[in-house]
Amino acid sequence: MGSPEGELSILVVDDSEISTLNKDYLNRSGPTNVISFPMKEGDFLDINPQLLGDVVISIETAGREALQSGINTEERFAQLLIHGILHLFGFDHEKSEQDARKMEKKSNELLRLIESS
């Protein structure tokens, strides 16, 4: 994805913690599965060009979603991690249907790479 030296942090939290972050930073109520905090935009762009940002995943929500989808939690976690990383690279499924399809295509491509290794 063009950032071989890129750094990111991954934070695994419970629903309570992600609910707080969701409210504080996105003004949305309740838990969500993943939130990304990109560092390649805004005021902090030049601090460390290698720093991509943070990905926060609720393991509780991931577990529920895995159960609902008939997959294991590790698979769902990988899906959410990829989703969060794509947001760090500027992908955004909420802008338009076309952007959502582009993000889903890239996500599936990366999941296939992980599964084949």
URHU-V622861 format. One record per residue. N is the residue number from 0. D_FIRST is the distance of its C-alpha to the first C-alpha in whole Angstrom. Layout:
N;D_FIRST  N;D_FIRST
This chain:
0;0  1;4  2;6  3;8  4;11  5;10  6;13  7;14  8;17  9;18  10;21  11;23  12;26  13;29  14;30  15;32  16;30  17;27  18;30  19;31  20;27  21;27  22;30  23;30  24;26  25;26  26;30  27;30  28;32  29;32  30;29  31;26  32;23  33;20  34;20  35;17  36;18  37;15  38;16  39;14  40;17  41;21  42;23  43;21  44;18  45;20  46;21  47;18  48;15  49;13  50;14  51;12  52;15  53;17  54;17  55;20  56;21  57;25  58;26  59;29  60;27  61;25  62;28  63;30  64;27  65;27  66;30  67;31  68;28  69;30  70;27  71;27  72;25  73;23  74;21  75;21  76;20  77;17  78;17  79;17  80;15  81;12  82;13  83;14  84;10  85;9  86;12  87;11  88;8  89;11  90;12  91;15  92;18  93;21  94;21  95;22  96;22  97;20  98;17  99;18  100;17  101;14  102;13  103;15  104;14  105;10  106;12  107;14  108;12  109;10  110;14  111;15  112;13  113;14  114;18  115;18  116;17
